[in-house]
Amino acid sequence: MRRMRFVIFTLFLGFCGPAEVAGAGDAADAWKALRAGGHIALMRHADAPGGVGDPPGFQVDDCATQRNLSEKGRMDAEKIGSRLKREGIAFEKILSSPWCRCIDTGKLLNLGTVETEATFGNVVVLRDQRETLTAGARALIAKWTARGNLLVVTHGANIFALTGISPASGEIIVVRSGSGEAVGRLMLE
């Protein structure tokens, strides 16, 4: 029980503490990796106010019951997509958590077709499946061998579970295929 409280407290601090800011070297490394191709970009959904998780009684297949993107979040997602295009970054595949705020972020980027992938479901809400979801996400990252990049739009807690980095809304953590090792970070809003 004590360990569980520590884990919950640590996750809470990751969400409530100041967001880590991407340094210039981190951003330069991230751009270089994405231009080279064959990397995975883990993006936290854009701004969706309302705290951690979703309201009681939410349903994954009903956006009206979930936390959704704010107007700022919608505008930020469009800006991020435009910036990626201006930088010449393309994605061979775009995957999203089944949560509406992630799907909407992916679509508003306007970078291609967005497919949902259950293994990127919210590990805070699905805490009883956290290990299974994270293992599935690691396996998917390990198997990415395409020359192009993979974009995954998911939740901050999922990215933290994969990388140890707690991203801000709309932040992108670029990782190596195979190892999942973080290469760099991009804040594009």
Buried (B, 14 or more C-beta within 10 A) or exposed (E): EEEEEEEEEEBEEBBEEEBBEBEEEBBEBBBEBBEEBBBBBBBBBBBBEEEBBBEEEBEBEEBEBBBBBBEBBBBBBBBBBBBBEEEEBBBBBBBBBBBBBBBBBBBBBEBBEBEBBEBBBBBBBBBEBBEEBBEBBBEBBEEBEEEEBBBBBBBBBBBBBBBEBBBBBBBBBBBBBEEBEBBBBBBBB
